[in-house]
């Protein structure tokens, strides 16, 4: 049984100005709040960087919500985690002019779930190798939000079809949706990061 921690541990590094974008960074399974802190400084220079540690331990590997198997989510715990992260973002945006999110793998999945539930919490979101094994409900609040999905064409964990379905969902909701593919698997590649940087700063 995965253990749930009552509160988030996180890192909050100030931006270049009081109203700098708040950049929320969500790690993959087995990562932690440090995973994207240094990288985020290259992806969005000057942004305030907030690395959030997952509050579920699965055999010692940190995650944001429980699962019952590979690609099979504990939907009740996903709902709990979605509400918790949405509230955390709302409470920690401060005076930032923009709220940005970046998540990889499990971090992308919880970020996507917050977008389905409370899209007003993010102006733009980067979903790196997400897997959403269910059909989200319609969400009119996504209209005009910017979403980037990055994915590998040979990803055994987040198959091509799942990324295509997710992109189609966001487009149907009126989100400004971009998809970037690389030819590898579930790993993050350099060309992928360059695409993320260019998109965030467009």
C-alpha positions, 0 to 999 in steps of 0.5 A: 500500500502506497503511503500518502504524506499530509503536506507537500515538501517543495522548493521555491526559488524567487524569480527575477522580479516580484511578478515573474512567472510562477513555474510549477515543476512536477517530477516523474515517478522516483524523482523529487522536487529537485528534478527540474529546478536547474533545468527550469532556469534554462527553459524559462529564464527569470521565472520563479521556480517551484519544485513540488515533491510527490506525496505518495511513496510507492516502494520508496519511489515518490509519486503524486497519486496512487495506482493499482498497476501500470497505467491503472490509476486509483481514481479516488486518490487521483481526485484527492491529489488533483484537488490538493495540487490545485489548491497548492498552486492557487495558494502559492502563485503569489503576485506572479503575472503568469502561472506555468506548469511542467510535468514529466510522466506521473508529474504530467498526469497530475498536471493534466488532471488539474487542467481538467478540474481547475484550468484557471490555475495555469496559463500554460502547461507542458505535459511531457510523456503523459498517460491519461487512461480515461476520457476527461469530462468536457472543460470549457475553462480550457479555452485559450489555455496554452498546452504543449504535449511532448511524447516519444514515438516508441514510448512503451509507457505512454503510447502514441495513441494516448498522446494523440487522444489527449491532444485531440481532447485539449483541441476540442476544448479550445485550448491552444494545443501543440504536440512535439514528437521525438523518435525515442521512448519514455526518456527526455531528449535534448531536442524535446527540451529545446522545443519546450524552451522555445514554446515557453518563450514564444 
